[in-house]
Amino acid sequence: MKILVAGSNGMLGTDAVKVLKSRGHEVIPADLPEYDITDRIGIQQFIRNLKPDAVMLLAAYTAVDKAETERAQCFAVNTLGARNVACVCKACGIKLLYTSTDYVFSGEGDTPYETDSPVSPVNYYGKTKADGEEKVREYCPGSFTVRISWTYGSGGNNFVKKILAAAKDKEALSVVDDQIGSPTYTLDLARLLADMIESEKYGVYHASNEGFCSRAEFAREIISAAGLNTKIIPVKSDEFPTPAARPKNSRLSKRSLTDGGFELLPDWRDALRRYMNEY
């Protein structure tokens, strides 16, 4: 297949390009400044001219705290950008895969969210991604919407790199223990997205590495894998106020993957160890 990967310079985009090429697909990497999904006419002409068989829309505005004040920019990318790409994909009969986030949920309770659980984002970033999901379903119903969580990978900054950098200079680190979710290695995720784009099993999916942990537990595992002695001190989110609220429950049910016949991702501890060994 000829596959356009939008947001190819990001963590997930980098691994998606790598995985798709390894499977023999013709991959078209696309990112700013040449590829701007907020330019409705420009992006639709861009896609029409390329004539891909599929588009992976991984490009997003992800600065969660800045989104509270940079609302116009966040909305333009995450909501209007999704609409722009969905419209041309529907018109041209192109497969579309759109990545969303666990932040579309309120974070209440302690049970995993299903794909049909009501969305109720607690910050503006989550609202724009929830609205982006709606645009994709409205304008391109034959598509994939994949909600992901707590991603880390080889490119860019991420939680793993932040913990390791902070541990160099400190004997102890305070990390919140009341936010629960699933750390997700983008290389594992990219393989699943490739499986999806090669199929026609359209719908909404939740995708993350298996198992749940708190941010503090994740940090302890990072420290252990790196062979460091830094102590992780668990604290509550209230002790680290941020401009944008974070959902405390980011558990995602993977029933949708099982029902769709897709292979579940490995356990998050296994994924972290492989990531640490490789990078």
C-alpha positions in Angstrom: 0.0 0.0 0.0 0.9 3.6 -0.4 0.6 5.2 3.0 0.8 8.8 4.0 2.1 9.2 7.6 1.0 12.7 8.9 3.2 13.7 11.8 6.1 11.6 10.8 8.7 13.5 12.8 7.0 12.7 16.2 7.6 9.8 18.5 4.9 7.6 17.1 5.3 8.8 13.5 9.0 7.9 13.5 8.2 4.3 14.6 5.2 4.1 12.3 7.4 5.0 9.2 10.0 2.4 10.3 7.4 -0.4 10.8 5.5 0.3 7.6 8.7 0.4 5.5 9.8 -2.9 7.0 6.6 -4.5 5.8 7.2 -3.4 2.2 4.7 -0.5 2.1 5.4 2.7 0.1 5.6 5.3 2.9 5.2 9.0 2.4 6.4 10.8 5.5 4.8 14.2 6.0 5.2 16.9 8.7 5.4 20.7 9.1 6.1 23.0 7.4 5.4 21.3 4.1 2.3 19.4 5.4 -0.1 21.6 7.4 -3.4 19.9 8.3 -4.8 23.3 9.4 -4.7 24.6 5.8 -7.9 23.1 4.5 -7.4 23.7 0.8 -3.7 23.1 0.9 -3.9 19.7 2.7 -6.7 18.5 0.5 -4.8 19.3 -2.6 -1.7 17.7 -1.1 -3.5 14.4 -0.5 -5.4 14.4 -3.8 -2.1 14.8 -5.7 -0.4 12.1 -3.8 -3.3 9.6 -4.2 -2.4 7.4 -1.2 -4.3 4.3 -0.3 -4.3 5.2 3.4 -3.5 8.1 5.7 -2.3 7.7 9.3 -3.2 11.0 11.0 -0.7 11.1 13.9 -0.1 14.8 13.8 -1.5 16.6 16.8 -1.1 19.6 19.2 0.0 17.8 22.4 1.2 20.6 24.7 -1.4 19.9 27.3 -0.7 22.8 29.6 -0.1 25.4 26.9 -3.4 24.4 25.3 -5.3 26.1 28.1 -4.1 29.5 26.7 -3.2 28.6 23.1 -6.7 27.4 22.5 -7.1 28.6 18.9 -3.9 26.8 17.8 -4.9 23.6 19.6 -8.4 23.6 18.1 -7.1 24.3 14.6 -4.8 21.3 14.7 -6.7 18.7 16.7 -10.3 19.4 15.6 -10.3 21.3 12.3 -7.2 19.5 11.1 -8.9 16.2 11.7 -12.0 17.4 9.8 -9.9 18.6 6.9 -8.1 15.2 6.4 -11.3 13.2 7.0 -13.2 15.1 4.3 -10.6 14.4 1.6 -10.2 10.8 2.6 -13.9 10.2 2.4 -14.2 12.0 -1.0 -11.3 10.0 -2.4 -12.0 6.6 -0.9 -8.8 6.7 1.2 -8.4 4.7 4.5 -8.0 6.9 7.5 -6.5 6.1 10.9 -6.7 8.8 13.5 -5.0 8.7 16.9 -6.8 10.1 19.9 -6.1 10.0 23.7 -7.2 8.7 27.1 -7.7 12.4 27.9 -11.1 12.4 26.3 -12.4 10.8 29.5 -13.0 12.4 32.9 -10.7 10.1 34.8 -13.4 9.3 37.4 -13.7 5.8 38.9 -11.2 3.0 38.9 -12.5 0.7 36.2 -11.1 0.7 32.6 -13.0 2.8 30.1 -14.7 1.0 27.2 -14.7 2.5 23.7 -18.3 3.5 24.1 -17.9 5.0 27.5 -19.1 8.7 27.6 -16.4 11.2 26.9 -16.0 14.1 29.3 -12.6 15.7 29.1 -11.2 17.7 32.0 -8.9 19.9 30.0 -9.0 21.8 26.7 -6.5 19.4 24.9 -8.8 16.5 25.6 -11.8 18.5 24.4 -10.2 19.2 21.0 -9.3 15.5 20.6 -12.8 14.4 21.5 -14.1 16.9 18.9 -11.6 15.6 16.4 -13.0 12.1 16.9 -16.4 13.4 16.2 -15.2 15.1 13.0 -13.5 11.9 11.8 -16.7 9.8 12.5 -18.9 12.4 10.8 -16.9 13.1 7.7 -15.2 9.7 7.2 -17.3 6.9 8.9 -15.1 4.2 7.3 -12.1 4.9 9.5 -10.1 3.9 12.6 -10.1 6.0 15.7 -7.4 4.7 18.1 -7.2 6.1 21.7 -3.7 5.8 23.1 -2.1 6.7 26.5 1.2 7.6 28.2 3.4 7.2 25.1 7.2 7.1 25.0 9.6 6.3 22.2 13.0 7.0 20.7 12.2 10.5 19.4 11.4 13.7 21.3 10.9 14.2 25.0 8.9 11.9 27.2 8.3 10.8 30.8 11.1 8.2 30.7 13.7 10.7 29.6 12.4 13.3 32.1 12.8 10.8 35.0 16.3 9.7 33.9 17.4 13.3 33.5 16.1 14.4 36.9 17.6 11.3 38.6 21.1 12.4 37.5 21.1 15.2 40.0 18.8 14.1 42.8 18.8 11.4 45.4 15.0 11.4 45.5 12.2 12.4 43.2 8.5 13.1 44.0 6.1 11.6 41.5 2.3 11.5 41.6 0.8 8.1 42.6 -2.9 8.9 42.1 -2.8 9.0 38.3 -3.3 5.4 36.9 -2.8 4.3 33.4 -0.7 2.2 30.9 2.7 3.4 29.7 2.9 2.7 25.9 6.0 2.1 23.9 5.5 3.7 20.5 7.3 0.9 18.6 4.8 -1.7 20.0 2.0 0.7 19.2 3.2 1.3 15.6 3.1 -2.4 14.9 -0.5 -2.6 16.0 -1.5 0.5 13.9 0.2 -1.2 10.9 -2.0 -4.3 11.5 -5.0 -2.1 11.5 -4.3 0.0 8.4 -3.7 -3.3 6.6 -7.2 -4.4 7.5 -10.7 -3.0 7.0 -11.9 -3.5 10.6 -12.9 0.1 11.0 -14.1 1.5 14.3 -13.0 2.9 17.7 -10.2 1.1 19.5 -8.2 1.5 22.7 -4.5 0.7 22.4 -1.8 0.6 25.1 0.7 -1.8 26.5 -0.9 -4.3 28.9 -1.2 -3.7 32.6 -1.8 -0.6 34.8 0.4 1.4 37.1 0.7 4.8 38.8 3.1 7.4 37.5 5.2 6.7 40.7 5.3 3.0 39.9 6.3 3.8 36.4 9.1 6.0 37.6 10.3 3.3 40.0 10.5 0.8 37.1 12.4 3.3 35.0 14.9 3.8 37.8 15.3 0.1 38.4 15.8 -0.6 34.6 18.5 2.1 34.5 20.3 0.5 37.5 20.0 3.8 39.6 19.4 4.2 43.3 17.2 7.3 43.2 14.3 7.1 45.6 10.8 7.7 44.3 8.5 9.5 46.8 4.8 9.1 46.0 2.7 12.2 46.3 -0.8 13.4 45.3 -1.6 15.4 42.2 -2.8 18.3 44.4 0.8 18.8 45.5 1.8 19.5 41.8 -0.8 21.8 40.4 -0.7 22.3 36.6 -2.5 24.7 34.3 -4.4 21.7 32.8 -6.0 19.1 34.9 -5.1 15.5 34.3 -7.5 12.5 34.5 -6.6 10.3 37.5 -8.1 7.2 35.9 -6.6 6.6 32.5 -7.2 2.8 32.4 -8.4 1.8 28.9 -10.2 -1.5 28.2 -8.6 -3.4 25.3 -11.8 -5.5 24.7 -12.1 -3.7 21.3 -8.8 -5.2 20.2 -9.8 -8.7 21.2 -13.1 -8.3 19.5 -11.4 -7.0 16.4 -9.0 -10.0 16.3 -5.9 -7.8 16.9 -3.0 -9.0 19.0 -2.7 -7.3 22.4 0.5 -5.3 23.1 3.1 -6.8 25.5 3.1 -5.9 29.2 4.3 -2.4 30.0 7.2 -3.6 32.0 8.5 -5.8 29.2 8.1 -2.9 26.8 10.0 -0.5 29.1 12.9 -2.9 29.4 13.2 -3.3 25.7 13.1 0.5 25.2 15.8 1.0 27.8 18.0 -1.7 26.2 17.5 -0.3 22.7 18.0 3.4 23.4 
